Amino acid sequence: ASIRSYGFRKTNMPKIISCIILTFFLSIVLTSVFSFISIDQDLAKFLLQDKLLHMATFSFITFFAYASKFNVNILVILLGLILYGLLIEIIQNYLSYRNFELLDLLFDIFGVLLGYLSWKYLKKIYPSY
């Protein structure tokens, strides 16, 4: 199936890519901001989905990193995003109102892998993208 058959035109691709790149960078900024703000511990305990949120966030970021068509090696993106998750956890360890959680990092890694697999699936559907 071609891109055109799914409602996309190749002439619109630069605009679409620009929007995807903007979405990627905004998601990095928002993730960074929310990673360092104080969260009520009762709310955090209520959010057992916190781990799922970590996975969803990193899946989203990874997917948009690949969709942005950055001219870098696949492993650079994978390792870069995993190191980003590790850096967030290390910084949180030094904040009085946050702490390092290995399980958060593990779910960040799961999210990176899920985002990568989602991207690979999309490439099967839209091979010309």
Contacts in CASP RR format, 6 or more apart in sequence:
PFRMAT RR
TARGET T0000
AUTHOR 0000-0000-0000
METHOD contacts of the structure
MODEL  1
ASIRSYGFRKTNMPKIISCIILTFFLSIVLTSVFSFISIDQDLAKFLLQD
KLLHMATFSFITFFAYASKFNVNILVILLGLILYGLLIEIIQNYLSYRNF
ELLDLLFDIFGVLLGYLSWKYLKKIYPSY
1 125 0 8 1.000
1 126 0 8 1.000
2 128 0 8 1.000
3 9 0 8 1.000
3 10 0 8 1.000
3 13 0 8 1.000
3 126 0 8 1.000
3 128 0 8 1.000
3 129 0 8 1.000
4 10 0 8 1.000
6 126 0 8 1.000
8 16 0 8 1.000
17 67 0 8 1.000
17 68 0 8 1.000
17 69 0 8 1.000
20 64 0 8 1.000
20 67 0 8 1.000
20 68 0 8 1.000
21 68 0 8 1.000
23 64 0 8 1.000
24 61 0 8 1.000
24 64 0 8 1.000
24 65 0 8 1.000
24 67 0 8 1.000
24 68 0 8 1.000
27 57 0 8 1.000
27 60 0 8 1.000
27 61 0 8 1.000
27 64 0 8 1.000
28 61 0 8 1.000
28 84 0 8 1.000
31 57 0 8 1.000
31 61 0 8 1.000
31 88 0 8 1.000
32 88 0 8 1.000
35 88 0 8 1.000
35 91 0 8 1.000
35 92 0 8 1.000
35 98 0 8 1.000
36 88 0 8 1.000
36 91 0 8 1.000
36 92 0 8 1.000
36 95 0 8 1.000
36 98 0 8 1.000
38 97 0 8 1.000
38 98 0 8 1.000
39 97 0 8 1.000
39 98 0 8 1.000
44 50 0 8 1.000
47 53 0 8 1.000
50 104 0 8 1.000
51 103 0 8 1.000
51 104 0 8 1.000
51 107 0 8 1.000
52 107 0 8 1.000
54 104 0 8 1.000
54 107 0 8 1.000
54 108 0 8 1.000
54 111 0 8 1.000
55 107 0 8 1.000
55 108 0 8 1.000
55 110 0 8 1.000
55 111 0 8 1.000
55 114 0 8 1.000
56 111 0 8 1.000
57 108 0 8 1.000
57 111 0 8 1.000
58 81 0 8 1.000
58 85 0 8 1.000
58 107 0 8 1.000
58 108 0 8 1.000
58 109 0 8 1.000
58 110 0 8 1.000
58 111 0 8 1.000
58 112 0 8 1.000
58 114 0 8 1.000
58 115 0 8 1.000
59 111 0 8 1.000
59 112 0 8 1.000
59 114 0 8 1.000
59 115 0 8 1.000
59 118 0 8 1.000
60 115 0 8 1.000
61 81 0 8 1.000
62 77 0 8 1.000
62 78 0 8 1.000
62 81 0 8 1.000
62 111 0 8 1.000
62 112 0 8 1.000
62 114 0 8 1.000
62 115 0 8 1.000
62 116 0 8 1.000
62 118 0 8 1.000
62 119 0 8 1.000
63 115 0 8 1.000
63 116 0 8 1.000
63 118 0 8 1.000
63 119 0 8 1.000
63 122 0 8 1.000
65 77 0 8 1.000
65 81 0 8 1.000
66 74 0 8 1.000
66 77 0 8 1.000
66 115 0 8 1.000
66 116 0 8 1.000
66 119 0 8 1.000
67 119 0 8 1.000
67 122 0 8 1.000
67 129 0 8 1.000
70 77 0 8 1.000
74 116 0 8 1.000
78 112 0 8 1.000
78 116 0 8 1.000
81 108 0 8 1.000
81 112 0 8 1.000
82 108 0 8 1.000
82 109 0 8 1.000
82 112 0 8 1.000
85 105 0 8 1.000
85 108 0 8 1.000
86 105 0 8 1.000
86 108 0 8 1.000
88 108 0 8 1.000
89 100 0 8 1.000
89 101 0 8 1.000
89 102 0 8 1.000
89 104 0 8 1.000
89 105 0 8 1.000
90 100 0 8 1.000
92 98 0 8 1.000
92 99 0 8 1.000
92 100 0 8 1.000
92 101 0 8 1.000
93 99 0 8 1.000
93 100 0 8 1.000
122 129 0 8 1.000
123 129 0 8 1.000
END
